Amino acid sequence: MFEKFNYSPDQINRYYQAALKDLRLAISAGAPELVFYACYNIIIKIAMAVAAKNNLRVKSRAGHHIELIAMLAEFLEDQEIEDIAGKMRAKRNRDLYDGGTTTSLKEAAAYIVFCKKLVKKADIYLFPDKLL
């Protein structure tokens, strides 16, 4: 599912910055379904940044989001990432392929909290020499 690929620091940073942009969108979105989709995109973009940091590029095939999420949880050493992101992936698939789902305000707020924590963990992992 992954292949070796050498990414530049700029390329890694672009994935990370795209995730930060989506986090700002999620926070300001208002509509719970929009929050959900922005948060799911954050997870995937952070996973791609972490993969790139490890010179890995995911091949776009069936199940590649599952592999990205598992890899993210492994590299960030946090099983909660795989648990929550896996449930979000399944919900996204139900929404796309089974006629839709709903997201409550409470769920949307929890997704934002989760993604804020994820971004902080990723920031430390991706940029360990950055002064805080």
N, C-alpha and C positions, 0 to 999 in steps of 0.2 A: 504493500500500500504506500510505502514511503520509498523515495529514492534519494541518493546523496546529491546535494547541490550546494554550492558555495554562495551564500548571500553576503552582500556588503552590509556594514552597519546601517547605512542609509535605508536599504531595503527593509531591514528588520524594524527600524524606527517608523517607516511608513505604515507597516501593519499595525504597530502599536498606536500611532497617531490616528489611524482610521478607527480603531476601537475606542479611543478617547472621544472622537467626534460622535460616534454612536452612543456613548455614555451620555454626552450632553443632550443628544436628541431624546434618549430614553427619559432623562430627568424632566425635560420640558414637554414631552409628548402629550401627557394628559390622558388620552384614550388608552385603556389597559392593553388592548390588543396591539397597539403601536409600541407600547413599552415592551411587551413580550418579544416582538420581532426585533426590535433594536437590541434588546438584551441577548437574544440568541445570536445575532450578528456579532456582538461584542465577544462572546465566548469563542466563536469560530475564528475571528480575527486575532484574538489573543493566542489561540492555539496555533495559528499559522505563524505568528511572530516567534513563539517558543520553538516551534519546529525549525524555523529558519535559523534561530540562534544555535541550533544543534545541527546545522547543515543538512536538514531534511526537507524535502518537498513532497507534499502529499499528492498522490495521483488521484484525479477526479474519477472515481468509480463508485459503484453502489457500495454503501457502507463507509465511505471515507469520513463522514462526520463522526461516526462511532469511533473510528480509529484516531481521529484528531482529538476527540474528547478524552479518550483513554490515555493517549500520549501526554496531553496537558496535565491530567491528574497525576501521572507518573512523574513527570519532570518537576512539577511544583509540589510533589509529595503531599497531596491532599485528596483523599478519597471522596470527600464531600463534592468536589468538582465533578467527578464522574457521576455521582448519584444525582445531583441536581441538574447538571447539564444533560445527562442521559434522559431524565424525565422531560426536560424541555424539548429535546430532540423528538421524543416520541409524541409529545403534544403537537409540535409543529407538523409532524407527519400526519397525525389525525386531522389537523386543520386543513392541510393541503389535499389529502386523499380520501377523507371520510366525510366530507361535507361541512367541516368547520367545528370549532370549539369556542369557548368563551374564556376570558381571563378576568378575574375579579380585581377590584382595586387593591385588595389585600395581597393577592398574588403579585400584581404589578409592583407594589411597594417592596415585596420580598425579593423580586428579581433585581430591582435596582440595588438593594443592599448587597445582595450576592455579587453583582457585577462590580460594585465599588470595591469590595474586598478582593475580588479576582484581579482587578486592575492594579491594586496596590501590591499584591503578591507578584504579579507579572513584572511590574516596574522594578522591584528589587531583584528579581531573577534576570531580567533582560539587561539591566543597567546597574550592575553591582558597584561600579566605581563612581556613580553619580552622587554628588553631595546632596544630602536631604535638607 
